[in-house]
Structures are given as structure tokens and as C-alpha cells.
Amino acid sequence: MTVERPPDSVYATADEVCEAIESLTEAELGRIHRAAQYALFGTEYTDPLELLGEAVQRTLEGIGVKGGRHWPRNVHFVAYIIRTMQSIADGSSDSVVQTRTAHLEAMAGDDGSAEQALAQAGFSCADVVQQAMDIEETTERQSRAAADAALIEAHFANDEEIQYLIMGDKDDMKPAEIRSISGMSQTQYDTARRRFRRGLNTLMPGRRKL
């Protein structure tokens, strides 16, 4: 399934991004700050403001550039910037893992491997063939999941509360954490969950989420 990139006209300009930042309320800034704190663990970033600054910078740098970060006008800015921070944090976590792998390879030396280094440290790893099969199966599942996620996010693009549910589900956040970041009350949260389920039953009959 191919997800087409929307035309540039649906994305905000630099002036609109700056205006959105300047218009953030104290409550919205609080949600963004809490979301950044949740996303920091396991990344190279040590401060929520650093992660927020990176998200804003990439958004501004991505304007007019194919493949960069873009803020769709039909997505609430707070939801967009939180999702962007989480995406950057995920990328940073992957980078940290790669760095650790390189460190293991360095430990093994020219005549060894990362697997040998792990074995020497008291860890074992599965058969290489089985690993390859697992990776292939995982890649296929991830491709299907990515296609489904793109379809779901496009379907609910105009529903800010459901966007928060989707973000929270991706990051295994507790309901209380989602409510804290989104500013939803318990009633609003429960209503959004029911609305999301009804929408998914229409979009993907027989499949349930959340």
C-alpha cells in the first residue's frame, strides 16, 4: 500500500509555524513539556527543551524541502509537535542502539564479532539463520503496521483528541499520562476512546484497537 504525500499547499509556512509557537498557551506548553519528558528516556537528549527545540528546528528546515518535517494545517500544532518530538526521540534511541553495537564490535576486535563479544560478556544469541528469518518476518509486519498506521492517522487527522490516543498507544502511555498531555478530562478521554473504536470498526471492520 502506497501512501501519497499531500501537496505542499496543505503544509504550514514558516510564518505560520512561528505564529503557532508564539500563540501557545501555558497549558499547551505544559503538555508539550510533559510529553518531551516522557520521550527523553533512552535517547541522546537530556533536557525537554532541547528535544522541543530540535522538533521546531527540523520543522522550519523542512519547509519546502521534500522528505523533511512538515506540519499539516489540518493537524493541531500541539499534537503535531508532540508527535514530531516522539519521532525524533525514537530515532535517537535507535541511534544509541547502533552506537552500542559499534562499541561491541570494537570490543571484539578484527578477529571477532559483536556476537562473540556478547558471548564473552555472558550473553548468548540465536542462530544466525533464525535471526535472518525473524528479521524478515518483523520487517513484513512492520510494513503492514506502518501502512495501517498511515491509514488510521489520515482518517482521524481532524480529531485532535483521537490523535492524542494514537500517540499514547504508540508509546505505551497510561491513560493518566495521555490525559495529562492532552488536557482531556476522564469523560472526554472515555468519549474519545468510544469514538475511536467506532471509527476503526468503520475503517477496518472486525479489527479493534485501544
C-alpha positions as CSV (number, residue, x, y, z in Angstrom):
1,M,0.0,0.0,0.0
2,T,1.5,3.3,-1.1
3,V,0.6,6.5,0.9
4,E,0.9,9.5,-1.3
5,R,2.5,12.7,0.1
6,P,0.0,15.6,0.2
7,P,0.7,18.7,-1.9
8,D,2.8,21.4,-0.3
9,S,-0.3,23.7,0.0
10,V,-1.6,21.6,2.9
11,Y,1.5,22.3,5.0
12,A,2.1,25.3,7.1
13,T,4.6,28.1,6.1
14,A,7.5,29.3,8.3
15,D,5.4,32.3,9.4
16,E,2.5,30.0,10.4
17,V,4.8,27.8,12.4
18,C,6.3,30.8,14.2
19,E,2.8,32.2,14.9
20,A,1.7,28.8,16.3
21,I,4.7,28.7,18.6
22,E,4.0,32.3,19.8
23,S,0.3,31.5,20.4
24,L,0.9,28.5,22.6
25,T,-0.9,28.8,26.0
26,E,0.6,28.0,29.3
27,A,-1.5,24.8,29.4
28,E,-0.3,23.8,25.9
29,L,3.3,24.4,26.8
30,G,2.8,22.3,29.9
31,R,1.5,19.4,27.7
32,I,4.4,19.7,25.3
33,H,6.9,19.8,28.2
34,R,5.5,16.7,29.8
35,A,5.4,14.8,26.5
36,A,9.1,15.7,26.0
37,Q,10.0,14.4,29.4
38,Y,8.2,11.1,28.7
39,A,10.1,10.8,25.4
40,L,13.6,11.5,26.7
41,F,14.4,8.1,28.2
42,G,16.9,6.1,26.2
43,T,17.8,9.0,23.9
44,E,20.8,11.3,23.5
45,Y,18.8,14.2,24.7
46,T,18.9,15.2,28.4
47,D,16.5,18.2,28.5
48,P,12.9,18.5,27.3
49,L,13.6,22.0,25.8
50,E,16.4,20.5,23.8
51,L,14.1,18.0,22.3
52,L,11.4,20.6,21.6
53,G,14.0,22.9,20.0
54,E,15.1,20.1,17.7
55,A,11.5,19.4,16.7
56,V,10.9,23.1,15.9
57,Q,14.2,23.4,14.0
58,R,13.5,20.4,11.9
59,T,10.0,21.6,11.1
60,L,11.4,25.0,9.9
61,E,14.2,23.4,8.0
62,G,11.7,21.0,6.3
63,I,9.5,23.8,4.8
64,G,9.6,23.5,1.1
65,V,12.0,20.5,1.2
66,K,10.9,17.1,0.0
67,G,11.3,14.5,2.7
68,G,11.7,16.9,5.6
69,R,9.4,17.5,8.6
70,H,6.1,19.2,7.7
71,W,3.2,20.5,9.8
72,P,-0.1,19.7,8.1
73,R,-2.5,22.6,8.6
74,N,-5.4,20.2,9.4
75,V,-3.5,18.8,12.4
76,H,-3.4,20.7,15.7
77,F,0.0,22.2,16.3
78,V,0.4,20.8,19.8
79,A,-0.4,17.3,18.6
80,Y,2.0,17.7,15.6
81,I,4.9,18.9,17.7
82,I,4.4,16.1,20.3
83,R,4.4,13.5,17.5
84,T,7.5,15.1,16.0
85,M,9.4,15.0,19.3
86,Q,8.4,11.4,19.8
87,S,9.6,10.5,16.3
88,I,12.9,12.3,16.9
89,A,13.3,10.5,20.3
90,D,12.6,7.2,18.6
91,G,15.3,7.9,16.0
92,S,17.7,8.9,18.7
93,S,17.0,5.7,20.7
94,D,17.8,3.7,17.5
95,S,21.0,5.7,17.1
96,V,22.0,4.9,20.7
97,V,21.5,1.2,20.0
98,Q,23.7,1.4,16.9
99,T,26.4,3.1,18.9
100,R,26.3,0.3,21.4
101,T,26.5,-2.2,18.6
102,A,29.6,-0.4,17.2
103,H,31.1,-0.5,20.7
104,L,30.6,-4.2,20.9
105,E,32.2,-4.7,17.5
106,A,35.2,-2.7,18.7
107,M,35.4,-4.8,21.8
108,A,35.5,-8.0,19.6
109,G,38.4,-6.7,17.5
110,D,39.4,-7.6,14.0
111,D,39.1,-11.4,14.6
112,G,35.8,-11.3,16.4
113,S,32.2,-10.1,16.1
114,A,29.6,-8.4,18.2
115,E,28.0,-11.8,18.9
116,Q,31.3,-13.1,20.3
117,A,31.7,-10.0,22.4
118,L,28.2,-10.6,23.8
119,A,29.1,-14.3,24.4
120,Q,32.2,-13.3,26.3
121,A,30.2,-11.0,28.4
122,G,27.9,-13.8,29.4
123,F,25.1,-13.3,26.8
124,S,24.1,-15.7,24.0
125,C,22.3,-15.0,20.7
126,A,20.1,-17.1,18.4
127,D,21.2,-19.0,15.3
128,V,22.1,-16.6,12.5
129,V,19.6,-18.2,10.1
130,Q,16.9,-18.0,12.6
131,Q,17.8,-14.3,13.2
132,A,17.5,-13.6,9.5
133,M,14.1,-15.3,9.3
134,D,12.9,-13.3,12.4
135,I,14.2,-10.1,10.8
136,E,12.3,-10.8,7.6
137,E,9.1,-11.6,9.4
138,T,9.5,-8.5,11.5
139,T,10.1,-6.3,8.5
140,E,6.9,-7.6,6.8
141,R,4.9,-7.0,10.0
142,Q,6.3,-3.5,10.4
143,S,5.5,-2.7,6.7
144,R,1.9,-3.8,7.2
145,A,1.7,-1.9,10.5
146,A,3.1,1.3,9.0
147,A,0.5,1.1,6.2
148,D,-2.3,0.6,8.7
149,A,-1.0,3.4,10.9
150,A,-0.8,5.8,8.0
151,L,-4.4,5.0,7.0
152,I,-5.6,5.4,10.6
153,E,-3.9,8.7,11.2
154,A,-5.2,10.1,7.9
155,H,-8.7,9.0,8.8
156,F,-8.6,10.7,12.2
157,A,-6.4,13.7,11.1
158,N,-9.0,16.3,12.1
159,D,-9.8,14.8,15.5
160,E,-7.2,16.2,18.0
161,E,-8.3,14.0,20.9
162,I,-8.0,10.8,18.9
163,Q,-4.6,11.9,17.7
164,Y,-3.5,12.0,21.4
165,L,-4.9,8.5,21.9
166,I,-2.9,7.2,18.9
167,M,0.3,8.9,20.2
168,G,-0.3,7.4,23.6
169,D,-0.9,4.0,22.3
170,K,2.3,4.1,20.2
171,D,4.3,5.0,23.3
172,D,2.6,2.6,25.7
173,M,1.4,5.5,27.8
174,K,-1.0,5.1,30.7
175,P,-4.5,6.7,30.4
176,A,-3.5,9.2,33.1
177,E,-0.4,10.2,31.1
178,I,-2.4,10.7,27.9
179,R,-5.0,12.8,29.8
180,S,-2.2,14.9,31.3
181,I,-0.6,15.6,28.0
182,S,-3.8,16.2,26.1
183,G,-5.7,18.1,28.8
184,M,-8.7,15.8,28.4
185,S,-10.9,15.1,31.4
186,Q,-11.8,11.5,32.2
187,T,-15.2,11.9,30.4
188,Q,-13.6,13.4,27.3
189,Y,-11.0,10.6,27.3
190,D,-13.6,7.9,27.6
191,T,-15.7,9.5,24.9
192,A,-12.7,9.8,22.6
193,R,-12.0,6.1,23.1
194,R,-15.5,5.1,22.1
195,R,-15.4,7.5,19.1
196,F,-12.1,5.9,18.0
197,R,-13.4,2.4,18.3
198,R,-16.5,3.2,16.2
199,G,-14.3,4.9,13.6
200,L,-12.0,1.9,13.5
201,N,-14.9,-0.5,13.1
202,T,-16.0,1.5,10.1
203,L,-12.4,1.9,8.7
204,M,-11.3,-1.7,9.4
205,P,-14.3,-3.9,10.1
206,G,-13.6,-6.7,12.6
207,R,-10.4,-5.1,13.8
208,R,-10.2,-3.4,17.2
209,K,-7.6,-1.2,18.8
210,L,-7.4,0.5,22.1
